[in-house]
């Protein structure tokens, strides 16, 4: 087994664990949602198969898609959402994992066709002062993947109208962090909307947060090894 094979085996195992975690948290149900990780050699990605529930999927069930979307390895068909996964990797060379959820709060906001605005500073976790909502397009289509790729040019998450949430990260752990945080924020935002329109932070205030996030959690104490 080559180093790349070993790396991909580890990535696939982590991907399956993450998918089951989302299912256990009630953020996906049955065969809804999907995720992918960029292949270790940088050629395409490993993606979950279509129509299989999280508790049915093992590491060997993931499908290796080349950068052009052709299947390189796998006994199952890839997720029907594979076009926007490939489009995100093509658009953002710095992202190595993509998570798609039909989570309750993000999906509810997406069904309202509303973006997640800067009502809370943590919205910056997705890379900007909002989480945009793309127009509605049929799942699995080139139109949807183009809309998602456009949203991801300067973000790490977007809502898809009448559909759900997509999040990305430099690692699978980071993509999961973004996805879970955006889902929680959507829940808080919906609660606030039940009372009234929340006050929004300004572009300048959010710019300060985004700048702070560049080093947040990375500083070492003086003299630490």
N, C-alpha and C positions, 0 to 999 in steps of 0.2 A: 504494500500500500504506500503510495507516495504521500509527501507532506500535504499536497493539495487535497488528496482523497481524505486524509485524516482530518484536515481542517473542515472540509465540507460535511463529514460525518458528524462532527461536533456541532456545526451550525444547524444541521437538520434536526438533531436531537433537541437543541435549544428552541428551534422553531415549533416543534411539536409540543414541547412543554409550555411555551407561551400561548399557543392556540388553546390548549386544555385549561390554562389559567383563565383566559378570557371567558371560556365556556363556564367554568366553575364560578366566576364572578357574575354570571348572568348577562354579560355584555355581548355575547353571541349565543345563538340557540340552534341546535341541530346542525345543519350544514351551512348556516348563514355565516358571513364573514370569511376572511381569508388572510393569509400573510405570506411574505416572501423574504428571502435573504439573498444578497448578491453572492454568486458563486465564488468560491475561494480564488479561482484563477482569474476572476474579473470578467469572465465570459458569460453573461446572462445571469440568471438567478434560479434558486430553488423555490418553488411555489407549491402551496397546498393543492391537492387534487379537487376536482369539482364533485359536488354532490355527496361528500362524505362528512359525517359528523366528527367532532373533535375526538371523541373517545374511540373512534374506529381507525384513526390515522396513526400510523407508525412512521419512523424515520424513512423506511424504504418506500413509503407511499408518495413522498414528495416528488415533484416532477422538475427536471432540469430543463429550463428554457434558455435557448441561445439569445443573444442580444436582439436578434430579428424576430423573436417569438416562435421559432421552430423548436420542437421537442428534441432534445439531445438524449435524454434518458428518462425512463419512467414507464410504468405499466398502465398508468391511468391517464385520462385527459386532464390537463391543467384546469385550475379555476377558470370559470367563465369571465372573471374579472382580470385575467392576465394582461389585457392590453394596457390598462392604466398603470399596472406595476412596471411593465417594460418602459412605458412612456416616462415615468418618474425617474427611473435609473438613467434613461437617456438624457433627461433634462438636468438631473442633479448628480454629478459624479461623486459628490461628497456624501451621498446617502447610500447606505448599505442594507437597509431593512425597511419594509413597508408593512403596515398593519391596517387592515380594513375591518371595521366593526359596524354592526347594526345595533349599537348600544342605545338604550332607551332615551336618554336625554339628548344626545347629539342627533339621533334620528328624529326626535320630536321637533327640534329646532330646524332641522333640514326640511321637514315636512311643512313648516311655516315659511320656508324659503327665505330665512333670515340668516345673516352672518352672525358670528359671535363677535361683538364689538369690544372696545377697550373699557368695559365696565369694571374690570379688576386688573391689577398689574400683571397677574400670572398669565394673562392671555399672551404675553410676550414669549411664553415657552414655545409657541409655535413659530417664532421668528419674526413677528411683526406686531402691528397694533390692532390686528383683527384676525379672525379665522374666517376666510371668505366662504361663501356658499356658491357652488357652481350652478348653472342652469340645469334643468332636468334633461337627461338623455337616457335612452334605454341602456341597461346594463350590458357590458361586454362589447360596446360599440366603439368605433374610432372617434365618434363625436364626444363621447364621455371621456375617453382617454386624453383627447386633446384639451378638453376643459380642465381636467385634473392637472395635466402637465403645466398648463398656463398658471393655475393657482399655485403650483409648487415652485414657480420660478423664484419667488422670494419668501416662501413659507415652508413649514414642515408639517402642515396639516391643512385640510379643507373639509368642508361639509359638501355633500352632493345632494342636491334638491330631491326630496321624496325618496331618499335612499339611505344615507348613513355618513360615516366618518372615515377619512383616510389620514394616516399619520406616518411620518418617516423619521429616520434617525441615522446617525453615523454607525450606530450599533443597534442590534435588536432591543437591547435593554433601553436605549434612548428612545427608540420608536415607541416602545411600550409605555415609557414614562410620559411622552407627549400625548399618546392616545388616551391614557387614563386621566391625565390632568385636564385635557380638553373636555372629556366626557363629564368630569366633575364640575367644571366651570359652566358647561351647558345646563346642568341641573340647577346650579345656583342662579344663573341668569333667568331661567324659566320661572323660578320661585320669585325672583325680584319683579319680573314682568307681571306676575299675578297681583302685585300691589300698585305698580306704576312703572314708568320708564326710568331705569337706573341712570344716575349721573355718570358721564363718561370721562375718562382721563383724556387730556389733550395729546396731540401728536408729540409735543415737546416732552411732556411727562412720560409718555411711553418710550420715547427715544432714550431718555435717561435710564429707564428700566432695561431696555435692550442692551445698552452699553454696559450696565452693571452685570447683566447675565453672562457677558462674555468671559468673565473671570469668577463668577459666583461658584463657590464650592471647590475651587481649584487651588486656593492659596494654602500654603503650608505655614505652620507656625515657625517663627524664627528659631533656627538651630535644630529643627527636626530633621531626621534622616530619611 
